[in-house]
Amino acid sequence: METRPAAFEPVQVSFDGSTARYTLAPMPSKVYDSPAAALHAITRDGITIAVGGFGLCGIPEQLILALRDSGAKGLTAISNNAGVDDWGLGLLLKTRQIRKMISSYVGENAEFERQFMAQELELEFNPQGTLAERMRAGGAGIAGFYTKTGVGTVVADGKETKEFDGETYVLERGIRADLSLVKAWKADATGNLVYRKTARNFNPMVAMCGKICVAEVEEIVPIGSIDPDQIHTPGIFVDRIVQTVSEKRIEQRTVRARN
């Protein structure tokens, strides 16, 4: 029975009757000790950052804190929403590190409203499904796509439209970010990710669309222990991983009075 050589050992390869000798080089580790280390040397002023999450569910909260502490400014942030005033991307709004938001919903953030109304913050609104598809398309190498969503509204202003089968569609561009920040439940050392329930939300599309993707995870498991059918984001999309302890804040707590 043929056996494979142990990893990183010299391997002899026969080709056209001649023998060549190769050495398998170890892959650099994707696992980092802290959020600050995971963002080291990849954050800078003026970059575009895609951030996973929906409300406060599935946001890479510790990476956002590290991004705040990096001092990078003039950022364009792409995210479904902007967190709340004291958590999530709201922290970067408070420190005035975000120059522009590309979002769907921003109604939970008073500082966002203040900056926008004072014309201190640029805003590009996207229908929620369109935003998700723009990131997925960018990650898939698709430059643009046509959709019916937004036709005849301000969403379509200044954009190309085209008729298909008698109906009008508007052209939307795929999004390619400089950096993606995502939150996952589990990862292995190669970067395969599993999200937990609704925390999956925008994270898979965000992971795809970044030139560099950093994942914050709750648990790192041995390679091979994740069922391939259960992997939501393949490790090919993920460059760096950091294990963190999540606070899991509740955006709107609703309780009933005790009898």
Buried (B, 14 or more C-beta within 10 A) or exposed (E): EEEEEEEEEEEEEEEEEEEEEEEEEEEEEBBBEEBBEBBEEBBBEEBBBBBBBBBBBBBBBBBBBBBBBBEBBEBBBBBBBBBBBEBBBBBBBBEEBBBBBBBBBBEBBEBBBEBBEEEEBEEEBBBBEBBBBBBBBBBEEEEEBBBEBBBEEEBBEEEEEEEEEEEEBBBBEBBBBBBBBBBBBBBBBBBBBBBBEEBBBBBBBBBBBBBBBBBBBBEBBEEEEBEEEEBBBBBEBBBBBBBBEBEEBEBEEEEEEEE
